[in-house]
Amino acid sequence: MASSQNSSGSESSQPRHSRQQIYCFHNELAPLRVVKHHGPTFGKRFYGCRHWPSTCGFFKWAEETDDFHQLQMALINKNIEIVKLEAENKSLKEQLARTQDLVDELSIECTERQVMMEAVTQKKIVVYALVFSWVFFSVYLLCH
C-alpha cells in the first residue's frame, strides 16, 4: 500500500516546489530522480521505487506529486479510520457475546423459576382440594 508524509507535517501550507517524502508500493521511500536520457523529458524530475522499473513499477513525475501526495494522505487516513472501525466492531461483537451470555443465563433462571412456580401451584391445588374435601366431608357428617 502506498503511503506518504511530508517533512513539515502540513500539506496545505507547503509550497509546491518543496520536497515531499513519497513512498512506493513497497512502502519504501521513493527517491527523487532526474531523467538522464536525451529526449522530450530530459532533466525532468520524477519519483521512482529504488527497485524501479524491475519490480514495483511505482513512478510519479515530481510536479504531479502534490495531488498524488494528497491522495496518499487521504488513503492513509481512510485506512486508519478502517482500523479504528474494525477495532470498535470487534469490541461491539465481544459486548454482544457477553450480553447474549447474560440473556441465556437469565432465560435459564426464568425457566427454572417458572417450573418451581408451577410445582408450588400444583401443591396449592392439592392442598385446596384436600381442604375442600375435608370441609365437604365435615359438613356432610354434621348434617346426617
C-alpha angles and dihedrals in degrees: 000000000000119000136169145188133189120225096236095051094230118090099184097053094045116105117241094242097054118103118259129196107247121187126208128223089276087060089244125131108270109220121228109247137181127226106248099178115098112248141087093311097046111142093011114139122232142167117236136168112264084239091050128167098005102065119353103040092204111153131158130166111239094238090055095054097090092067091037091049091052090050091049091050091048089050092050091049091049091049090051089050090049091052091050092048091048090052091048090047090052091049091050091049090052090048090049091051091051090048091049090051090052091048090050091050092048091048091054091047092050091050091050091049091048090053090049092049091050090051091050090048090051090051091049091051090052092047092048090048091051093046092047092048090048091050091046091048091047092050090047092052093047093050096050 
